[in-house]
Amino acid sequence: MEQSTSIQERRLRGFAAMTPEKKREIAGMGGRAAHASGRAHQFSTEEARAAGKKRHQRPAQ
């Protein structure tokens, strides 16, 4: 029965242990870094509209 006790005592680690605000802060840092280095893609209004149309034309899976 010792194993069931250790399972109940598990603690959250990494992102699971962070508050939503902290996760958002870290994600924002990555987004800003991607834009600063020129690797991020910004959709124009036309690109976003075309992607939405394309998505809604596919049959539901």
N, CA, C and O atoms as a GROMACS GRO file, in nm:
protein
  244
    1MET      N    1   0.081  -0.120   0.000
    1MET     CA    2   0.000   0.000   0.000
    1MET      C    3   0.085   0.126   0.000
    1MET      O    4   0.031   0.237  -0.007
    2GLU      N    5   0.213   0.112   0.007
    2GLU     CA    6   0.302   0.227   0.010
    2GLU      C    7   0.298   0.304  -0.122
    2GLU      O    8   0.312   0.426  -0.123
    3GLN      N    9   0.277   0.234  -0.234
    3GLN     CA   10   0.274   0.300  -0.364
    3GLN      C   11   0.155   0.394  -0.376
    3GLN      O   12   0.169   0.504  -0.430
    4SER      N   13   0.039   0.354  -0.327
    4SER     CA   14  -0.078   0.440  -0.338
    4SER      C   15  -0.059   0.568  -0.256
    4SER      O   16  -0.111   0.673  -0.294
    5THR      N   17   0.014   0.561  -0.147
    5THR     CA   18   0.041   0.680  -0.068
    5THR      C   19   0.132   0.776  -0.145
    5THR      O   20   0.110   0.898  -0.143
    6SER      N   21   0.233   0.723  -0.212
    6SER     CA   22   0.324   0.810  -0.286
    6SER      C   23   0.255   0.875  -0.405
    6SER      O   24   0.289   0.988  -0.442
    7ILE      N   25   0.159   0.809  -0.466
    7ILE     CA   26   0.084   0.868  -0.577
    7ILE      C   27   0.002   0.986  -0.527
    7ILE      O   28  -0.007   1.088  -0.595
    8GLN      N   29  -0.059   0.973  -0.412
    8GLN     CA   30  -0.140   1.081  -0.357
    8GLN      C   31  -0.055   1.200  -0.317
    8GLN      O   32  -0.106   1.313  -0.314
    9GLU      N   33   0.071   1.180  -0.286
    9GLU     CA   34   0.157   1.287  -0.240
    9GLU      C   35   0.234   1.355  -0.352
    9GLU      O   36   0.319   1.440  -0.326
   10ARG      N   37   0.205   1.319  -0.477
   10ARG     CA   38   0.275   1.382  -0.590
   10ARG      C   39   0.248   1.531  -0.590
   10ARG      O   40   0.138   1.576  -0.558
   11ARG      N   41   0.349   1.606  -0.627
   11ARG     CA   42   0.334   1.750  -0.636
   11ARG      C   43   0.344   1.792  -0.782
   11ARG      O   44   0.411   1.728  -0.862
   12LEU      N   45   0.276   1.900  -0.814
   12LEU     CA   46   0.283   1.953  -0.950
   12LEU      C   47   0.420   2.014  -0.973
   12LEU      O   48   0.480   2.073  -0.883
   13ARG      N   49   0.468   1.999  -1.096
   13ARG     CA   50   0.599   2.054  -1.131
   13ARG      C   51   0.586   2.131  -1.261
   13ARG      O   52   0.488   2.115  -1.334
   14GLY      N   53   0.684   2.214  -1.288
   14GLY     CA   54   0.690   2.286  -1.416
   14GLY      C   55   0.571   2.378  -1.437
   14GLY      O   56   0.528   2.447  -1.345
   15PHE      N   57   0.518   2.378  -1.559
   15PHE     CA   58   0.407   2.467  -1.593
   15PHE      C   59   0.282   2.434  -1.514
   15PHE      O   60   0.201   2.524  -1.486
   16ALA      N   61   0.263   2.309  -1.477
   16ALA     CA   62   0.143   2.271  -1.401
   16ALA      C   63   0.140   2.339  -1.265
   16ALA      O   64   0.032   2.361  -1.210
   17ALA      N   65   0.255   2.371  -1.209
   17ALA     CA   66   0.261   2.433  -1.077
   17ALA      C   67   0.252   2.584  -1.084
   17ALA      O   68   0.240   2.650  -0.980
   18MET      N   69   0.257   2.642  -1.203
   18MET     CA   70   0.258   2.788  -1.217
   18MET      C   71   0.117   2.844  -1.220
   18MET      O   72   0.021   2.777  -1.257
   19THR      N   73   0.107   2.969  -1.180
   19THR     CA   74  -0.021   3.038  -1.189
   19THR      C   75  -0.046   3.075  -1.336
   19THR      O   76   0.049   3.085  -1.414
   20PRO      N   77  -0.170   3.094  -1.373
   20PRO     CA   78  -0.199   3.134  -1.512
   20PRO      C   79  -0.128   3.263  -1.551
   20PRO      O   80  -0.087   3.279  -1.666
   21GLU      N   81  -0.112   3.355  -1.456
   21GLU     CA   82  -0.042   3.480  -1.486
   21GLU      C   83   0.104   3.456  -1.521
   21GLU      O   84   0.157   3.517  -1.614
   22LYS      N   85   0.169   3.366  -1.447
   22LYS     CA   86   0.310   3.335  -1.471
   22LYS      C   87   0.326   3.266  -1.607
   22LYS      O   88   0.421   3.296  -1.681
   23LYS      N   89   0.235   3.175  -1.641
   23LYS     CA   90   0.239   3.108  -1.772
   23LYS      C   91   0.224   3.210  -1.884
   23LYS      O   92   0.295   3.203  -1.984
   24ARG      N   93   0.133   3.304  -1.866
   24ARG     CA   94   0.109   3.408  -1.967
   24ARG      C   95   0.232   3.495  -1.984
   24ARG      O   96   0.268   3.533  -2.095
   25GLU      N   97   0.298   3.527  -1.872
   25GLU     CA   98   0.418   3.609  -1.877
   25GLU      C   99   0.529   3.538  -1.956
   25GLU      O  100   0.596   3.601  -2.038
   26ILE      N  101   0.549   3.410  -1.931
   26ILE     CA  102   0.652   3.334  -2.001
   26ILE      C  103   0.620   3.322  -2.150
   26ILE      O  104   0.708   3.336  -2.234
   27ALA      N  105   0.493   3.297  -2.182
   27ALA     CA  106   0.453   3.286  -2.322
   27ALA      C  107   0.474   3.419  -2.394
   27ALA      O  108   0.516   3.421  -2.510
   28GLY      N  109   0.445   3.528  -2.327
   28GLY     CA  110   0.465   3.660  -2.386
   28GLY      C  111   0.611   3.687  -2.416
   28GLY      O  112   0.644   3.748  -2.517
   29MET      N  113   0.699   3.641  -2.327
   29MET     CA  114   0.842   3.660  -2.350
   29MET      C  115   0.886   3.587  -2.476
   29MET      O  116   0.965   3.639  -2.555
   30GLY      N  117   0.833   3.466  -2.496
   30GLY     CA  118   0.866   3.391  -2.617
   30GLY      C  119   0.814   3.459  -2.743
   30GLY      O  120   0.882   3.463  -2.845
   31GLY      N  121   0.693   3.511  -2.735
   31GLY     CA  122   0.635   3.581  -2.849
   31GLY      C  123   0.713   3.706  -2.886
   31GLY      O  124   0.738   3.733  -3.003
   32ARG      N  125   0.752   3.781  -2.784
   32ARG     CA  126   0.829   3.902  -2.811
   32ARG      C  127   0.966   3.868  -2.871
   32ARG      O  128   1.014   3.938  -2.960
   33ALA      N  129   1.027   3.761  -2.821
   33ALA     CA  130   1.158   3.720  -2.874
   33ALA      C  131   1.146   3.677  -3.019
   33ALA      O  132   1.233   3.708  -3.101
   34ALA      N  133   1.039   3.604  -3.052
   34ALA     CA  134   1.020   3.559  -3.190
   34ALA      C  135   1.001   3.677  -3.284
   34ALA      O  136   1.056   3.679  -3.394
   35HIS      N  137   0.924   3.774  -3.241
   35HIS     CA  138   0.902   3.892  -3.326
   35HIS      C  139   1.031   3.973  -3.340
   35HIS      O  140   1.061   4.024  -3.448
   36ALA      N  141   1.106   3.984  -3.232
   36ALA     CA  142   1.230   4.062  -3.235
   36ALA      C  143   1.332   3.999  -3.330
   36ALA      O  144   1.409   4.070  -3.395
   37SER      N  145   1.334   3.866  -3.335
   37SER     CA  146   1.431   3.798  -3.422
   37SER      C  147   1.381   3.783  -3.565
   37SER      O  148   1.455   3.738  -3.652
   38GLY      N  149   1.255   3.819  -3.589
   38GLY     CA  150   1.201   3.811  -3.724
   38GLY      C  151   1.149   3.674  -3.762
   38GLY      O  152   1.121   3.650  -3.880
   39ARG      N  153   1.134   3.584  -3.666
   39ARG     CA  154   1.086   3.449  -3.697
   39ARG      C  155   0.935   3.435  -3.682
   39ARG      O  156   0.878   3.333  -3.723
   40ALA      N  157   0.870   3.533  -3.626
   40ALA     CA  158   0.725   3.524  -3.603
   40ALA      C  159   0.650   3.570  -3.728
   40ALA      O  160   0.699   3.655  -3.803
   41HIS      N  161   0.532   3.514  -3.749
   41HIS     CA  162   0.451   3.552  -3.864
   41HIS      C  163   0.329   3.628  -3.815
   41HIS      O  164   0.260   3.583  -3.723
   42GLN      N  165   0.302   3.741  -3.874
   42GLN     CA  166   0.182   3.817  -3.842
   42GLN      C  167   0.088   3.807  -3.960
   42GLN      O  168   0.121   3.846  -4.072
   43PHE      N  169  -0.032   3.754  -3.934
   43PHE     CA  170  -0.130   3.740  -4.039
   43PHE      C  171  -0.190   3.875  -4.072
   43PHE      O  172  -0.223   3.954  -3.984
   44SER      N  173  -0.202   3.901  -4.201
   44SER     CA  174  -0.275   4.020  -4.243
   44SER      C  175  -0.424   3.985  -4.237
   44SER      O  176  -0.461   3.869  -4.221
   45THR      N  177  -0.508   4.085  -4.250
   45THR     CA  178  -0.652   4.062  -4.248
   45THR      C  179  -0.694   3.967  -4.359
   45THR      O  180  -0.777   3.878  -4.338
   46GLU      N  181  -0.635   3.984  -4.476
   46GLU     CA  182  -0.670   3.899  -4.590
   46GLU      C  183  -0.626   3.755  -4.567
   46GLU      O  184  -0.700   3.662  -4.598
   47GLU      N  185  -0.506   3.736  -4.512
   47GLU     CA  186  -0.457   3.601  -4.485
   47GLU      C  187  -0.545   3.531  -4.382
   47GLU      O  188  -0.578   3.413  -4.396
   48ALA      N  189  -0.584   3.603  -4.279
   48ALA     CA  190  -0.668   3.546  -4.174
   48ALA      C  191  -0.805   3.508  -4.230
   48ALA      O  192  -0.859   3.402  -4.197
   49ARG      N  193  -0.860   3.592  -4.313
   49ARG     CA  194  -0.990   3.564  -4.374
   49ARG      C  195  -0.982   3.440  -4.464
   49ARG      O  196  -1.071   3.355  -4.461
   50ALA      N  197  -0.875   3.430  -4.543
   50ALA     CA  198  -0.857   3.315  -4.632
   50ALA      C  199  -0.839   3.187  -4.551
   50ALA      O  200  -0.892   3.082  -4.589
   51ALA      N  201  -0.766   3.193  -4.441
   51ALA     CA  202  -0.746   3.075  -4.358
   51ALA      C  203  -0.878   3.031  -4.295
   51ALA      O  204  -0.905   2.911  -4.286
   52GLY      N  205  -0.960   3.126  -4.252
   52GLY     CA  206  -1.090   3.093  -4.195
   52GLY      C  207  -1.181   3.028  -4.296
   52GLY      O  208  -1.250   2.931  -4.265
   53LYS      N  209  -1.183   3.080  -4.418
   53LYS     CA  210  -1.266   3.022  -4.524
   53LYS      C  211  -1.220   2.880  -4.556
   53LYS      O  212  -1.301   2.789  -4.572
   54LYS      N  213  -1.088   2.864  -4.564
   54LYS     CA  214  -1.033   2.733  -4.596
   54LYS      C  215  -1.070   2.631  -4.488
   54LYS      O  216  -1.104   2.517  -4.519
   55ARG      N  217  -1.064   2.672  -4.362
   55ARG     CA  218  -1.096   2.583  -4.252
   55ARG      C  219  -1.243   2.541  -4.255
   55ARG      O  220  -1.275   2.425  -4.229
   56HIS      N  221  -1.330   2.633  -4.287
   56HIS     CA  222  -1.474   2.603  -4.284
   56HIS      C  223  -1.520   2.529  -4.409
   56HIS      O  224  -1.635   2.484  -4.414
   57GLN      N  225  -1.435   2.516  -4.509
   57GLN     CA  226  -1.472   2.440  -4.628
   57GLN      C  227  -1.446   2.291  -4.608
   57GLN      O  228  -1.507   2.208  -4.676
   58ARG      N  229  -1.356   2.256  -4.516
   58ARG     CA  230  -1.324   2.116  -4.492
   58ARG      C  231  -1.438   2.047  -4.420
   58ARG      O  232  -1.506   2.109  -4.338
   59PRO      N  233  -1.461   1.919  -4.450
   59PRO     CA  234  -1.563   1.846  -4.374
   59PRO      C  235  -1.518   1.827  -4.230
   59PRO      O  236  -1.399   1.811  -4.203
   60ALA      N  237  -1.612   1.828  -4.138
   60ALA     CA  238  -1.580   1.812  -3.995
   60ALA      C  239  -1.522   1.673  -3.971
   60ALA      O  240  -1.566   1.574  -4.030
   61GLN      N  241  -1.423   1.668  -3.884
   61GLN     CA  242  -1.361   1.538  -3.854
   61GLN      C  243  -1.392   1.496  -3.712
   61GLN      O  244  -1.348   1.389  -3.669
   0.00000   0.00000   0.00000
